[in-house]
C-alpha cells in the first residue's frame, strides 16, 4: 500500500530535494506545501514516486493556528487520492536516517497505529499555551524588527491582563503533547479532516497548538490506536530552539536508532 508524505517547507530547498530523493520510492506520494511568503518556488523532482506541489499556498506563522491549518489542508488534499497506509507529516528540513525500504518495513509493521512521539509537559504548560488567548501572533517571529517587537510586547500585555483577571477557556479539556511531526493512519486522517472546522475554531487562540491538537483530538475516539514512538524523530534543543544540523552530522546520526532527524541546513 502507498504512503503519503506531507511536507511543510519554507526554506532550505536543497535539503528538501535531498529529502525527496532519499524517500523516492514507487510506494510513496509526496505532497509539498511551500509557504506563501516564498516568492521563488524551487524546482523539485522525484523519479519513482508521485510529486504534488500544492498550488493553494498558505501564509504559515510560527506559534499560530495557521500551523494547524496547513497540516489539516495537507491531510485533506492527500485524502482525496487515498487510501494510504500512513499519512506522514514532516518538515522540509527533515532527513531520513534509514534507507527508504527499511522505513516502509517499519511502518508496515504498524498498519493500524498512528505513530507519534509523546512529550512530558512542564508544569502549567497546557494551561498557558492552550487555555489562554494568544494574540496577536502574526509578527511574533516574522516581519521587520519593529513589527516583531511591537507584536511581542502586545502579546505579553494581553497575557498579563488574562492572568490578572483569571481569564481562561477550555478549562475542562485534557491536552496531550506530542511532536507535530507524526504518522497517521487512514482512519485517523479521516477523523481529523471530518472535524476540521471544529478543530480550527477550538485552537484558534492557542500558542503552538500544533504540538497538542492531533493526539488530543484523536484520543477522543477509542477505536483509534496511537503508539508512543520515541524513535520516530531525533532532534536536539538549544534552549527553546531546535538545533540546526549540518550535513556533516548526518553519518553519525544514521548510526542511531532514530528514523528521522531535523532540522538540517545545506
C-alpha positions, 0 to 999 in steps of 0.5 A, spaced: 500 500 500 502 507 498 504 512 503 503 519 503 508 524 505 506 531 507 511 536 507 511 543 510 517 547 507 519 554 507 526 554 506 532 550 505 530 547 498 536 543 497 535 539 503 528 538 501 530 535 494 535 531 498 529 529 502 525 527 496 530 523 493 532 519 499 524 517 500 523 516 492 520 510 492 514 507 487 510 506 494 510 513 496 506 520 494 509 526 496 505 532 497 509 539 498 506 545 501 511 551 500 509 557 504 506 563 501 511 568 503 516 564 498 516 568 492 521 563 488 518 556 488 524 551 487 524 546 482 523 539 485 523 532 482 522 525 484 523 519 479 519 513 482 514 516 486 508 521 485 510 529 486 504 534 488 506 541 489 500 544 492 498 550 488 493 553 494 499 556 498 498 558 505 501 564 509 504 559 515 506 563 522 510 560 527 506 559 534 499 560 530 493 556 528 495 557 521 500 551 523 494 547 524 491 549 518 496 547 513 497 540 516 489 539 516 489 542 508 495 537 507 491 531 510 485 533 506 488 534 499 492 527 500 485 524 502 482 525 496 487 520 492 487 515 498 487 510 501 494 510 504 497 506 509 500 512 513 499 519 512 506 522 514 507 529 516 514 532 516 518 538 515 522 540 509 528 540 513 527 533 515 532 527 513 531 520 513 536 516 517 534 509 514 534 507 507 527 508 504 525 500 504 527 499 511 522 505 513 516 502 509 518 495 513 517 499 519 511 502 518 508 496 515 509 493 521 504 498 524 498 498 519 493 500 524 497 505 529 498 512 528 505 513 530 507 519 534 512 521 539 509 523 546 512 529 550 512 530 558 509 537 559 512 542 564 508 544 569 502 549 567 504 548 560 497 546 557 494 551 561 498 557 558 499 555 551 492 552 550 487 555 555 489 562 554 488 567 548 494 568 544 494 574 540 496 577 536 501 572 533 502 574 526 509 578 527 511 574 533 517 571 529 516 574 522 516 581 519 521 587 520 524 588 527 519 593 529 513 589 527 516 583 531 517 587 537 511 591 537 507 584 536 511 581 542 510 586 547 502 586 545 502 579 546 505 579 553 500 585 555 494 581 553 497 575 557 498 579 563 491 582 563 488 574 562 492 572 568 490 578 572 483 577 571 483 569 571 481 569 564 481 562 561 477 557 556 477 550 555 478 549 562 475 542 562 479 539 556 485 534 557 491 536 552 496 531 550 503 533 547 506 530 542 511 532 536 507 535 530 511 531 526 507 524 526 504 518 522 497 517 521 493 512 519 487 512 514 482 512 519 485 517 523 486 522 517 479 521 516 477 523 523 481 529 523 479 532 516 471 530 518 472 535 524 476 540 521 472 546 522 471 544 529 478 543 530 480 550 527 475 554 531 477 550 538 485 552 537 484 558 534 487 562 540 492 557 542 500 558 542 503 552 538 497 548 538 500 544 533 504 540 538 497 538 542 491 538 537 492 531 533 493 526 539 488 530 543 483 530 538 484 523 536 484 520 543 477 522 543 475 516 539 477 509 542 477 505 536 483 509 534 490 506 536 496 511 537 503 508 539 508 512 543 514 512 538 520 515 541 524 513 535 520 516 530 524 523 530 531 525 533 532 532 534 536 536 539 534 543 543 538 549 544 534 552 549 527 553 546 530 552 539 531 546 535 538 545 533 540 546 526 544 540 523 549 540 518 550 535 513 556 533 516 552 530 522 548 526 518 553 519 518 553 519 525 546 520 526 544 514 521 548 510 526 542 511 531 536 508 532 532 514 530 528 514 523 528 521 522 532 527 524 531 535 523 532 540 522 538 540 517 541 546 513 545 545 506 
